[in-house]
Amino acid sequence: MRSGQPLGASAGRRLILAPVLCLLCLAVPEGGNAFVRQTVCGRQENINGWSGPYRVDALVLRGLELNKAKQNMHYKPGSLYVVLLWDKDSSTAIELDAPRFPDIGQTGRDERGNRWELWKGRGCR
C-alpha cells in the first residue's frame, strides 16, 4: 500500500470539496441514496504506465449531487463520479467512463484529464 497523494492531488491544488462532502455524509439518512462513502483502490496512469495503487476513502455520487455540494455546474449531472478524499483539505473527483461502479473496477478521468483505474477497497496492496 502506498501512502501520500498522486501528482494530480498536489497541495497547491487543494479543494474545499472534501469538507463539504464530509458534512453532507452526516446529513444523509442511513437509507438515503444520494451518495455512498466507501474505501476504494485507485491507480493513476503516468508516463511509465500505471502508478502503484492508493487505498483511500471515497464518495461515489452523481454529478447532480456533486454540483449541489460545490454550488456550481462544473460536473455532468447524469455522470457518476468517485471523489477520492485524500485528507481534510484535498480531494480528486473522477468522472467514470460508465454509469456504475462495479466491484471489478472502472476507469475514468479527473478534473485535470489524468486517467484513473478504480476498484472497491479489497485487493489493494
N, CA, C and O atoms as CSV, one atom per row, in Angstrom:
chain,resi,resn,atom,element,x,y,z
A,1,MET,N,N,0.844,-1.171,0.000
A,1,MET,CA,C,0.000,0.000,0.000
A,1,MET,C,C,0.885,1.228,0.000
A,1,MET,O,O,1.868,1.296,0.738
A,2,ARG,N,N,0.538,2.189,-0.820
A,2,ARG,CA,C,1.305,3.422,-0.897
A,2,ARG,C,C,0.607,4.486,-0.087
A,2,ARG,O,O,-0.616,4.481,0.055
A,3,SER,N,N,1.386,5.385,0.436
A,3,SER,CA,C,0.806,6.495,1.172
A,3,SER,C,C,1.037,7.769,0.390
A,3,SER,O,O,1.772,7.784,-0.597
A,4,GLY,N,N,0.406,8.830,0.837
A,4,GLY,CA,C,0.582,10.111,0.160
A,4,GLY,C,C,-0.443,10.312,-0.923
A,4,GLY,O,O,-1.460,9.621,-0.981
A,5,GLN,N,N,-0.162,11.271,-1.783
A,5,GLN,CA,C,-1.084,11.637,-2.841
A,5,GLN,C,C,-0.400,11.518,-4.187
A,5,GLN,O,O,0.815,11.686,-4.282
A,6,PRO,N,N,-1.168,11.227,-5.233
A,6,PRO,CA,C,-0.586,11.201,-6.568
A,6,PRO,C,C,-0.313,12.612,-7.052
A,6,PRO,O,O,-0.712,13.590,-6.418
A,7,LEU,N,N,0.358,12.704,-8.161
A,7,LEU,CA,C,0.730,14.011,-8.718
A,7,LEU,C,C,-0.470,14.914,-8.936
A,7,LEU,O,O,-0.365,16.121,-8.720
A,8,GLY,N,N,-1.596,14.378,-9.352
A,8,GLY,CA,C,-2.779,15.182,-9.640
A,8,GLY,C,C,-3.450,15.774,-8.419
A,8,GLY,O,O,-4.383,16.564,-8.563
A,9,ALA,N,N,-3.005,15.418,-7.213
A,9,ALA,CA,C,-3.629,15.911,-5.992
A,9,ALA,C,C,-2.636,16.715,-5.166
A,9,ALA,O,O,-2.559,16.544,-3.949
A,10,SER,N,N,-1.891,17.573,-5.804
A,10,SER,CA,C,-0.841,18.335,-5.128
A,10,SER,C,C,-1.426,19.300,-4.098
A,10,SER,O,O,-2.580,19.718,-4.191
A,11,ALA,N,N,-0.598,19.638,-3.122
A,11,ALA,CA,C,-1.030,20.510,-2.035
A,11,ALA,C,C,-1.444,21.877,-2.550
A,11,ALA,O,O,-2.322,22.511,-1.965
A,12,GLY,N,N,-0.834,22.347,-3.632
A,12,GLY,CA,C,-1.174,23.647,-4.184
A,12,GLY,C,C,-2.541,23.678,-4.841
A,12,GLY,O,O,-3.056,24.751,-5.155
A,13,ARG,N,N,-3.117,22.541,-5.044
A,13,ARG,CA,C,-4.412,22.439,-5.720
A,13,ARG,C,C,-5.472,21.909,-4.768
A,13,ARG,O,O,-6.321,21.107,-5.158
A,14,ARG,N,N,-5.424,22.350,-3.541
A,14,ARG,CA,C,-6.364,21.858,-2.538
A,14,ARG,C,C,-7.775,22.351,-2.843
A,14,ARG,O,O,-7.976,23.473,-3.308
A,15,LEU,N,N,-8.719,21.504,-2.575
A,15,LEU,CA,C,-10.121,21.830,-2.832
A,15,LEU,C,C,-10.889,21.879,-1.517
A,15,LEU,O,O,-10.513,21.224,-0.545
A,16,ILE,N,N,-11.946,22.645,-1.494
A,16,ILE,CA,C,-12.804,22.647,-0.324
A,16,ILE,C,C,-13.887,21.575,-0.465
A,16,ILE,O,O,-14.771,21.468,0.385
A,17,LEU,N,N,-13.820,20.802,-1.511
A,17,LEU,CA,C,-14.814,19.778,-1.782
A,17,LEU,C,C,-14.902,18.749,-0.665
A,17,LEU,O,O,-16.008,18.398,-0.252
A,18,ALA,N,N,-13.786,18.257,-0.167
A,18,ALA,CA,C,-13.792,17.185,0.835
A,18,ALA,C,C,-14.571,17.573,2.092
A,18,ALA,O,O,-15.429,16.800,2.520
A,19,PRO,N,N,-14.313,18.737,2.707
A,19,PRO,CA,C,-15.074,19.078,3.918
A,19,PRO,C,C,-16.562,19.233,3.652
A,19,PRO,O,O,-17.383,18.826,4.475
A,20,VAL,N,N,-16.917,19.812,2.521
A,20,VAL,CA,C,-18.331,19.995,2.180
A,20,VAL,C,C,-19.007,18.638,2.048
A,20,VAL,O,O,-20.090,18.428,2.594
A,21,LEU,N,N,-18.371,17.708,1.321
A,21,LEU,CA,C,-18.964,16.399,1.131
A,21,LEU,C,C,-18.997,15.588,2.421
A,21,LEU,O,O,-19.934,14.822,2.645
A,22,CYS,N,N,-17.992,15.746,3.266
A,22,CYS,CA,C,-17.992,15.036,4.548
A,22,CYS,C,C,-19.159,15.500,5.424
A,22,CYS,O,O,-19.791,14.690,6.102
A,23,LEU,N,N,-19.439,16.799,5.408
A,23,LEU,CA,C,-20.588,17.314,6.152
A,23,LEU,C,C,-21.888,16.756,5.587
A,23,LEU,O,O,-22.808,16.437,6.340
A,24,LEU,N,N,-21.965,16.640,4.274
A,24,LEU,CA,C,-23.156,16.068,3.661
A,24,LEU,C,C,-23.333,14.604,4.042
A,24,LEU,O,O,-24.463,14.129,4.151
A,25,CYS,N,N,-22.236,13.882,4.246
A,25,CYS,CA,C,-22.315,12.480,4.675
A,25,CYS,C,C,-23.088,12.364,5.980
A,25,CYS,O,O,-23.876,11.436,6.161
A,26,LEU,N,N,-22.865,13.298,6.879
A,26,LEU,CA,C,-23.539,13.268,8.162
A,26,LEU,C,C,-25.013,13.620,8.034
A,26,LEU,O,O,-25.824,13.193,8.856
A,27,ALA,N,N,-25.371,14.394,7.011
A,27,ALA,CA,C,-26.743,14.851,6.835
A,27,ALA,C,C,-27.625,13.842,6.108
A,27,ALA,O,O,-28.850,13.922,6.200
A,28,VAL,N,N,-27.033,12.901,5.393
A,28,VAL,CA,C,-27.823,11.939,4.625
A,28,VAL,C,C,-28.261,10.802,5.536
A,28,VAL,O,O,-27.424,10.209,6.217
A,29,PRO,N,N,-29.557,10.483,5.567
A,29,PRO,CA,C,-30.019,9.381,6.395
A,29,PRO,C,C,-29.394,8.057,5.957
A,29,PRO,O,O,-28.946,7.916,4.818
A,30,GLU,N,N,-29.370,7.092,6.875
A,30,GLU,CA,C,-28.758,5.788,6.620
A,30,GLU,C,C,-29.278,5.164,5.337
A,30,GLU,O,O,-28.493,4.607,4.569
A,31,GLY,N,N,-30.559,5.240,5.085
A,31,GLY,CA,C,-31.136,4.622,3.890
A,31,GLY,C,C,-31.089,5.517,2.668
A,31,GLY,O,O,-31.531,5.109,1.594
A,32,GLY,N,N,-30.559,6.742,2.805
A,32,GLY,CA,C,-30.528,7.670,1.685
A,32,GLY,C,C,-29.630,7.163,0.571
A,32,GLY,O,O,-28.647,6.469,0.833
A,33,ASN,N,N,-29.954,7.497,-0.652
A,33,ASN,CA,C,-29.138,7.012,-1.765
A,33,ASN,C,C,-28.543,8.151,-2.569
A,33,ASN,O,O,-28.324,8.008,-3.772
A,34,ALA,N,N,-28.276,9.284,-1.923
A,34,ALA,CA,C,-27.667,10.395,-2.634
A,34,ALA,C,C,-26.238,10.049,-3.035
A,34,ALA,O,O,-25.830,10.320,-4.165
A,35,PHE,N,N,-25.479,9.458,-2.127
A,35,PHE,CA,C,-24.136,9.000,-2.437
A,35,PHE,C,C,-23.668,8.017,-1.367
A,35,PHE,O,O,-24.272,7.899,-0.301
A,36,VAL,N,N,-22.592,7.323,-1.671
A,36,VAL,CA,C,-22.083,6.262,-0.803
A,36,VAL,C,C,-20.620,6.526,-0.491
A,36,VAL,O,O,-19.831,6.805,-1.393
A,37,ARG,N,N,-20.252,6.439,0.793
A,37,ARG,CA,C,-18.843,6.553,1.195
A,37,ARG,C,C,-18.297,5.142,1.355
A,37,ARG,O,O,-18.916,4.297,2.001
A,38,GLN,N,N,-17.130,4.893,0.761
A,38,GLN,CA,C,-16.522,3.575,0.847
A,38,GLN,C,C,-15.020,3.676,0.626
A,38,GLN,O,O,-14.515,4.699,0.164
A,39,THR,N,N,-14.317,2.601,0.961
A,39,THR,CA,C,-12.882,2.538,0.701
A,39,THR,C,C,-12.682,2.011,-0.708
A,39,THR,O,O,-13.255,0.990,-1.087
A,40,VAL,N,N,-11.863,2.715,-1.484
A,40,VAL,CA,C,-11.571,2.289,-2.850
A,40,VAL,C,C,-10.064,2.220,-3.056
A,40,VAL,O,O,-9.284,2.790,-2.294
A,41,CYS,N,N,-9.688,1.521,-4.088
A,41,CYS,CA,C,-8.305,1.487,-4.531
A,41,CYS,C,C,-8.254,2.155,-5.893
A,41,CYS,O,O,-9.182,2.028,-6.692
A,42,GLY,N,N,-7.192,2.849,-6.148
A,42,GLY,CA,C,-7.057,3.510,-7.435
A,42,GLY,C,C,-5.609,3.656,-7.822
A,42,GLY,O,O,-4.713,3.714,-6.980
A,43,ARG,N,N,-5.411,3.713,-9.101
A,43,ARG,CA,C,-4.066,3.996,-9.598
A,43,ARG,C,C,-4.200,4.932,-10.789
A,43,ARG,O,O,-5.159,4.870,-11.559
A,44,GLN,N,N,-3.214,5.792,-10.910
A,44,GLN,CA,C,-3.222,6.845,-11.909
A,44,GLN,C,C,-2.266,6.477,-13.039
A,44,GLN,O,O,-1.167,5.976,-12.805
A,45,GLU,N,N,-2.703,6.731,-14.258
A,45,GLU,CA,C,-1.829,6.493,-15.401
A,45,GLU,C,C,-0.742,7.557,-15.410
A,45,GLU,O,O,-1.002,8.736,-15.174
A,46,ASN,N,N,0.476,7.118,-15.687
A,46,ASN,CA,C,1.581,8.068,-15.766
A,46,ASN,C,C,2.473,7.709,-16.951
A,46,ASN,O,O,2.139,6.815,-17.729
A,47,ILE,N,N,3.569,8.376,-17.090
A,47,ILE,CA,C,4.452,8.195,-18.232
A,47,ILE,C,C,5.021,6.770,-18.324
A,47,ILE,O,O,5.375,6.312,-19.410
A,48,ASN,N,N,5.106,6.075,-17.188
A,48,ASN,CA,C,5.647,4.713,-17.145
A,48,ASN,C,C,4.572,3.629,-17.135
A,48,ASN,O,O,4.890,2.458,-16.931
A,49,GLY,N,N,3.343,3.983,-17.346
A,49,GLY,CA,C,2.242,3.017,-17.284
A,49,GLY,C,C,1.261,3.436,-16.204
A,49,GLY,O,O,0.569,4.445,-16.341
A,50,TRP,N,N,1.200,2.652,-15.118
A,50,TRP,CA,C,0.295,2.955,-14.015
A,50,TRP,C,C,1.079,3.085,-12.721
A,50,TRP,O,O,2.072,2.386,-12.516
A,51,SER,N,N,0.634,3.979,-11.851
A,51,SER,CA,C,1.236,4.115,-10.527
A,51,SER,C,C,0.892,2.887,-9.697
A,51,SER,O,O,0.057,2.072,-10.091
A,52,GLY,N,N,1.538,2.765,-8.555
A,52,GLY,CA,C,1.118,1.752,-7.595
A,52,GLY,C,C,-0.253,2.135,-7.070
A,52,GLY,O,O,-0.655,3.292,-7.194
A,53,PRO,N,N,-0.979,1.195,-6.487
A,53,PRO,CA,C,-2.338,1.506,-6.018
A,53,PRO,C,C,-2.358,2.339,-4.737
A,53,PRO,O,O,-1.504,2.191,-3.863
A,54,TYR,N,N,-3.339,3.203,-4.653
A,54,TYR,CA,C,-3.614,4.006,-3.460
A,54,TYR,C,C,-4.893,3.458,-2.842
A,54,TYR,O,O,-5.854,3.176,-3.559
A,55,ARG,N,N,-4.918,3.308,-1.544
A,55,ARG,CA,C,-6.137,2.918,-0.829
A,55,ARG,C,C,-6.629,4.160,-0.094
A,55,ARG,O,O,-5.905,4.737,0.717
A,56,VAL,N,N,-7.857,4.565,-0.381
A,56,VAL,CA,C,-8.341,5.850,0.129
A,56,VAL,C,C,-9.863,5.807,0.295
A,56,VAL,O,O,-10.550,5.089,-0.432
A,57,ASP,N,N,-10.381,6.575,1.248
A,57,ASP,CA,C,-11.831,6.733,1.373
A,57,ASP,C,C,-12.319,7.577,0.208
A,57,ASP,O,O,-11.622,8.474,-0.268
A,58,ALA,N,N,-13.518,7.275,-0.236
A,58,ALA,CA,C,-14.072,7.987,-1.383
A,58,ALA,C,C,-15.586,8.073,-1.272
A,58,ALA,O,O,-16.223,7.310,-0.547
A,59,LEU,N,N,-16.135,9.009,-2.001
A,59,LEU,CA,C,-17.578,9.127,-2.151
A,59,LEU,C,C,-17.924,8.788,-3.587
A,59,LEU,O,O,-17.231,9.199,-4.518
A,60,VAL,N,N,-18.995,8.042,-3.759
A,60,VAL,CA,C,-19.496,7.714,-5.091
A,60,VAL,C,C,-20.830,8.440,-5.225
A,60,VAL,O,O,-21.768,8.178,-4.472
A,61,LEU,N,N,-20.909,9.356,-6.191
A,61,LEU,CA,C,-22.115,10.152,-6.347
A,61,LEU,C,C,-22.283,10.626,-7.783
A,61,LEU,O,O,-21.344,10.599,-8.578
A,62,ARG,N,N,-23.474,11.052,-8.090
A,62,ARG,CA,C,-23.790,11.595,-9.406
A,62,ARG,C,C,-23.329,13.048,-9.491
A,62,ARG,O,O,-23.169,13.728,-8.477
A,63,GLY,N,N,-23.123,13.500,-10.707
A,63,GLY,CA,C,-22.726,14.881,-10.927
A,63,GLY,C,C,-23.717,15.876,-10.362
A,63,GLY,O,O,-23.324,16.960,-9.931
A,64,LEU,N,N,-24.987,15.532,-10.355
A,64,LEU,CA,C,-26.019,16.409,-9.812
A,64,LEU,C,C,-25.750,16.705,-8.339
A,64,LEU,O,O,-25.806,17.860,-7.916
A,65,GLU,N,N,-25.453,15.648,-7.546
A,65,GLU,CA,C,-25.139,15.848,-6.130
A,65,GLU,C,C,-23.822,16.597,-5.942
A,65,GLU,O,O,-23.689,17.416,-5.033
A,66,LEU,N,N,-22.865,16.316,-6.797
A,66,LEU,CA,C,-21.569,16.997,-6.722
A,66,LEU,C,C,-21.721,18.489,-7.021
A,66,LEU,O,O,-21.112,19.322,-6.349
A,67,ASN,N,N,-22.525,18.824,-8.016
A,67,ASN,CA,C,-22.797,20.232,-8.324
A,67,ASN,C,C,-23.471,20.939,-7.149
A,67,ASN,O,O,-23.143,22.083,-6.836
A,68,LYS,N,N,-24.418,20.252,-6.500
A,68,LYS,CA,C,-25.096,20.846,-5.335
A,68,LYS,C,C,-24.107,21.070,-4.199
A,68,LYS,O,O,-24.126,22.124,-3.564
A,69,ALA,N,N,-23.247,20.098,-3.935
A,69,ALA,CA,C,-22.279,20.217,-2.848
A,69,ALA,C,C,-21.283,21.342,-3.105
A,69,ALA,O,O,-20.908,22.069,-2.186
A,70,LYS,N,N,-20.859,21.482,-4.351
A,70,LYS,CA,C,-19.875,22.519,-4.709
A,70,LYS,C,C,-20.535,23.858,-5.054
A,70,LYS,O,O,-19.853,24.873,-5.195
A,71,GLN,N,N,-21.854,23.853,-5.187
A,71,GLN,CA,C,-22.620,25.033,-5.575
A,71,GLN,C,C,-22.125,25.608,-6.895
A,71,GLN,O,O,-21.891,26.810,-7.025
A,72,ASN,N,N,-21.970,24.714,-7.874
A,72,ASN,CA,C,-21.598,25.129,-9.225
A,72,ASN,C,C,-22.170,24.118,-10.218
A,72,ASN,O,O,-22.901,23.207,-9.831
A,73,MET,N,N,-21.839,24.280,-11.477
A,73,MET,CA,C,-22.332,23.368,-12.509
A,73,MET,C,C,-21.175,22.835,-13.343
A,73,MET,O,O,-21.304,22.715,-14.562
A,74,HIS,N,N,-20.050,22.513,-12.717
A,74,HIS,CA,C,-18.869,22.028,-13.429
A,74,HIS,C,C,-18.928,20.546,-13.771
A,74,HIS,O,O,-18.136,20.075,-14.588
A,75,TYR,N,N,-19.844,19.804,-13.167
A,75,TYR,CA,C,-19.897,18.359,-13.351
A,75,TYR,C,C,-21.152,17.967,-14.122
A,75,TYR,O,O,-22.200,18.595,-13.973
A,76,LYS,N,N,-21.045,16.939,-14.938
A,76,LYS,CA,C,-22.178,16.465,-15.736
A,76,LYS,C,C,-23.197,15.820,-14.807
A,76,LYS,O,O,-22.872,14.844,-14.131
A,77,PRO,N,N,-24.428,16.342,-14.755
A,77,PRO,CA,C,-25.416,15.864,-13.787
A,77,PRO,C,C,-25.687,14.357,-13.838
A,77,PRO,O,O,-25.889,13.746,-12.789
A,78,GLY,N,N,-25.696,13.755,-14.997
A,78,GLY,CA,C,-26.013,12.331,-15.110
A,78,GLY,C,C,-24.824,11.405,-14.977
A,78,GLY,O,O,-25.001,10.189,-14.893
A,79,SER,N,N,-23.615,11.945,-14.954
A,79,SER,CA,C,-22.420,11.103,-14.861
A,79,SER,C,C,-22.191,10.650,-13.426
A,79,SER,O,O,-22.635,11.296,-12.477
A,80,LEU,N,N,-21.486,9.522,-13.284
A,80,LEU,CA,C,-21.127,9.015,-11.969
A,80,LEU,C,C,-19.685,9.402,-11.664
A,80,LEU,O,O,-18.802,9.249,-12.508
A,81,TYR,N,N,-19.451,9.904,-10.458
A,81,TYR,CA,C,-18.131,10.354,-10.025
A,81,TYR,C,C,-17.691,9.590,-8.783
A,81,TYR,O,O,-18.512,9.225,-7.942
A,82,VAL,N,N,-16.404,9.357,-8.678
A,82,VAL,CA,C,-15.781,8.862,-7.456
A,82,VAL,C,C,-14.881,9.993,-6.979
A,82,VAL,O,O,-13.967,10.411,-7.691
A,83,VAL,N,N,-15.144,10.486,-5.776
A,83,VAL,CA,C,-14.359,11.578,-5.206
A,83,VAL,C,C,-13.419,10.978,-4.170
A,83,VAL,O,O,-13.863,10.518,-3.118
A,84,LEU,N,N,-12.116,10.981,-4.465
A,84,LEU,CA,C,-11.105,10.453,-3.553
A,84,LEU,C,C,-10.816,11.492,-2.484
A,84,LEU,O,O,-10.490,12.635,-2.804
A,85,LEU,N,N,-10.932,11.109,-1.218
A,85,LEU,CA,C,-10.759,12.024,-0.090
A,85,LEU,C,C,-9.368,11.805,0.508
A,85,LEU,O,O,-9.182,10.922,1.345
A,86,TRP,N,N,-8.394,12.610,0.076
A,86,TRP,CA,C,-7.004,12.438,0.494
A,86,TRP,C,C,-6.783,12.854,1.935
A,86,TRP,O,O,-6.173,12.107,2.700
A,87,ASP,N,N,-7.252,14.003,2.319
A,87,ASP,CA,C,-7.180,14.491,3.693
A,87,ASP,C,C,-8.277,15.522,3.845
A,87,ASP,O,O,-9.124,15.659,2.962
A,88,LYS,N,N,-8.278,16.253,4.954
A,88,LYS,CA,C,-9.403,17.161,5.209
A,88,LYS,C,C,-9.511,18.309,4.211
A,88,LYS,O,O,-10.577,18.913,4.095
A,89,ASP,N,N,-8.442,18.625,3.492
A,89,ASP,CA,C,-8.470,19.755,2.572
A,89,ASP,C,C,-8.230,19.390,1.109
A,89,ASP,O,O,-8.130,20.284,0.269
A,90,SER,N,N,-8.138,18.117,0.789
A,90,SER,CA,C,-7.758,17.743,-0.564
A,90,SER,C,C,-8.569,16.556,-1.054
A,90,SER,O,O,-8.788,15.589,-0.324
A,91,SER,N,N,-9.011,16.645,-2.298
A,91,SER,CA,C,-9.769,15.556,-2.898
A,91,SER,C,C,-9.576,15.584,-4.410
A,91,SER,O,O,-9.116,16.575,-4.976
A,92,THR,N,N,-9.937,14.479,-5.047
A,92,THR,CA,C,-9.875,14.370,-6.502
A,92,THR,C,C,-11.179,13.782,-6.985
A,92,THR,O,O,-11.551,12.686,-6.564
A,93,ALA,N,N,-11.895,14.489,-7.869
A,93,ALA,CA,C,-13.139,13.986,-8.448
A,93,ALA,C,C,-12.831,13.328,-9.784
A,93,ALA,O,O,-12.215,13.937,-10.658
A,94,ILE,N,N,-13.263,12.079,-9.938
A,94,ILE,CA,C,-13.006,11.308,-11.154
A,94,ILE,C,C,-14.340,10.937,-11.794
A,94,ILE,O,O,-15.169,10.262,-11.184
A,95,GLU,N,N,-14.533,11.388,-13.028
A,95,GLU,CA,C,-15.737,11.020,-13.775
A,95,GLU,C,C,-15.516,9.637,-14.377
A,95,GLU,O,O,-14.575,9.429,-15.142
A,96,LEU,N,N,-16.385,8.698,-14.029
A,96,LEU,CA,C,-16.248,7.333,-14.523
A,96,LEU,C,C,-16.689,7.231,-15.979
A,96,LEU,O,O,-17.554,7.977,-16.438
A,97,ASP,N,N,-16.078,6.294,-16.692
A,97,ASP,CA,C,-16.403,6.082,-18.101
A,97,ASP,C,C,-17.754,5.404,-18.293
A,97,ASP,O,O,-18.338,5.496,-19.373
A,98,ALA,N,N,-18.260,4.727,-17.269
A,98,ALA,CA,C,-19.550,4.031,-17.345
A,98,ALA,C,C,-20.438,4.506,-16.195
A,98,ALA,O,O,-19.937,5.049,-15.210
A,99,PRO,N,N,-21.745,4.306,-16.314
A,99,PRO,CA,C,-22.666,4.855,-15.309
A,99,PRO,C,C,-22.785,4.058,-14.015
A,99,PRO,O,O,-23.701,4.315,-13.233
A,100,ARG,N,N,-21.893,3.099,-13.759
A,100,ARG,CA,C,-21.924,2.364,-12.492
A,100,ARG,C,C,-20.511,2.050,-12.037
A,100,ARG,O,O,-19.563,2.118,-12.820
A,101,PHE,N,N,-20.378,1.702,-10.752
A,101,PHE,CA,C,-19.070,1.419,-10.167
A,101,PHE,C,C,-19.083,-0.017,-9.643
A,101,PHE,O,O,-19.395,-0.242,-8.474
A,102,PRO,N,N,-18.749,-0.983,-10.487
A,102,PRO,CA,C,-18.788,-2.393,-10.077
A,102,PRO,C,C,-17.594,-2.766,-9.201
A,102,PRO,O,O,-16.621,-2.016,-9.110
A,103,ASP,N,N,-17.678,-3.931,-8.557
A,103,ASP,CA,C,-16.584,-4.416,-7.708
A,103,ASP,C,C,-15.290,-4.611,-8.493
A,103,ASP,O,O,-14.203,-4.384,-7.962
A,104,ILE,N,N,-15.400,-5.027,-9.747
A,104,ILE,CA,C,-14.209,-5.379,-10.520
A,104,ILE,C,C,-13.436,-4.176,-11.014
A,104,ILE,O,O,-12.279,-4.317,-11.412
A,105,GLY,N,N,-14.025,-3.020,-11.001
A,105,GLY,CA,C,-13.278,-1.829,-11.358
A,105,GLY,C,C,-13.849,-1.054,-12.521
A,105,GLY,O,O,-14.739,-1.507,-13.240
A,106,GLN,N,N,-13.295,0.138,-12.673
A,106,GLN,CA,C,-13.792,1.082,-13.652
A,106,GLN,C,C,-12.685,2.094,-13.945
A,106,GLN,O,O,-11.816,2.340,-13.109
A,107,THR,N,N,-12.729,2.663,-15.115
A,107,THR,CA,C,-11.775,3.703,-15.470
A,107,THR,C,C,-12.496,5.038,-15.579
A,107,THR,O,O,-13.717,5.091,-15.729
A,108,GLY,N,N,-11.719,6.116,-15.501
A,108,GLY,CA,C,-12.274,7.450,-15.614
A,108,GLY,C,C,-11.165,8.481,-15.653
A,108,GLY,O,O,-9.980,8.145,-15.635
A,109,ARG,N,N,-11.574,9.758,-15.706
A,109,ARG,CA,C,-10.616,10.861,-15.754
A,109,ARG,C,C,-10.944,11.885,-14.683
A,109,ARG,O,O,-12.109,12.144,-14.380
A,110,ASP,N,N,-9.874,12.473,-14.108
A,110,ASP,CA,C,-10.073,13.512,-13.109
A,110,ASP,C,C,-10.229,14.873,-13.793
A,110,ASP,O,O,-10.245,14.969,-15.020
A,111,GLU,N,N,-10.344,15.923,-12.968
A,111,GLU,CA,C,-10.575,17.277,-13.495
A,111,GLU,C,C,-9.431,17.765,-14.377
A,111,GLU,O,O,-9.641,18.624,-15.234
A,112,ARG,N,N,-8.248,17.242,-14.187
A,112,ARG,CA,C,-7.083,17.669,-14.970
A,112,ARG,C,C,-6.870,16.811,-16.211
A,112,ARG,O,O,-5.930,17.043,-16.970
A,113,GLY,N,N,-7.739,15.815,-16.425
A,113,GLY,CA,C,-7.625,14.952,-17.587
A,113,GLY,C,C,-6.788,13.704,-17.366
A,113,GLY,O,O,-6.594,12.914,-18.290
A,114,ASN,N,N,-6.285,13.517,-16.135
A,114,ASN,CA,C,-5.494,12.329,-15.825
A,114,ASN,C,C,-6.384,11.094,-15.782
A,114,ASN,O,O,-7.486,11.143,-15.236
A,115,ARG,N,N,-5.921,10.004,-16.348
A,115,ARG,CA,C,-6.677,8.757,-16.392
A,115,ARG,C,C,-6.451,7.957,-15.110
A,115,ARG,O,O,-5.331,7.887,-14.606
A,116,TRP,N,N,-7.521,7.354,-14.587
A,116,TRP,CA,C,-7.500,6.570,-13.359
A,116,TRP,C,C,-8.157,5.221,-13.591
A,116,TRP,O,O,-9.050,5.085,-14.428
A,117,GLU,N,N,-7.705,4.227,-12.840
A,117,GLU,CA,C,-8.384,2.941,-12.750
A,117,GLU,C,C,-8.763,2.769,-11.282
A,117,GLU,O,O,-7.910,2.874,-10.401
A,118,LEU,N,N,-10.040,2.505,-11.020
A,118,LEU,CA,C,-10.554,2.426,-9.650
A,118,LEU,C,C,-11.280,1.107,-9.441
A,118,LEU,O,O,-11.894,0.568,-10.362
A,119,TRP,N,N,-11.201,0.593,-8.212
A,119,TRP,CA,C,-11.972,-0.582,-7.849
A,119,TRP,C,C,-12.268,-0.493,-6.355
A,119,TRP,O,O,-11.625,0.266,-5.630
A,120,LYS,N,N,-13.248,-1.276,-5.902
A,120,LYS,CA,C,-13.622,-1.248,-4.491
A,120,LYS,C,C,-12.513,-1.806,-3.633
A,120,LYS,O,O,-11.745,-2.655,-4.085
A,121,GLY,N,N,-12.415,-1.334,-2.377
A,121,GLY,CA,C,-11.300,-1.487,-1.466
A,121,GLY,C,C,-10.544,-2.777,-1.296
A,121,GLY,O,O,-9.416,-2.729,-0.806
A,122,ARG,N,N,-11.061,-3.901,-1.653
A,122,ARG,CA,C,-10.318,-5.149,-1.449
A,122,ARG,C,C,-9.325,-5.376,-2.569
A,122,ARG,O,O,-9.559,-4.996,-3.716
A,123,GLY,N,N,-8.225,-5.994,-2.222
A,123,GLY,CA,C,-7.216,-6.287,-3.231
A,123,GLY,C,C,-6.256,-5.151,-3.496
A,123,GLY,O,O,-5.513,-5.176,-4.477
A,124,CYS,N,N,-6.267,-4.164,-2.635
A,124,CYS,CA,C,-5.345,-3.043,-2.777
A,124,CYS,C,C,-4.123,-3.326,-1.934
A,124,CYS,O,O,-4.227,-3.488,-0.718
A,125,ARG,N,N,-2.978,-3.386,-2.560
A,125,ARG,CA,C,-1.746,-3.725,-1.829
A,125,ARG,C,C,-1.170,-2.538,-1.136
A,125,ARG,O,O,-0.136,-2.650,-0.477
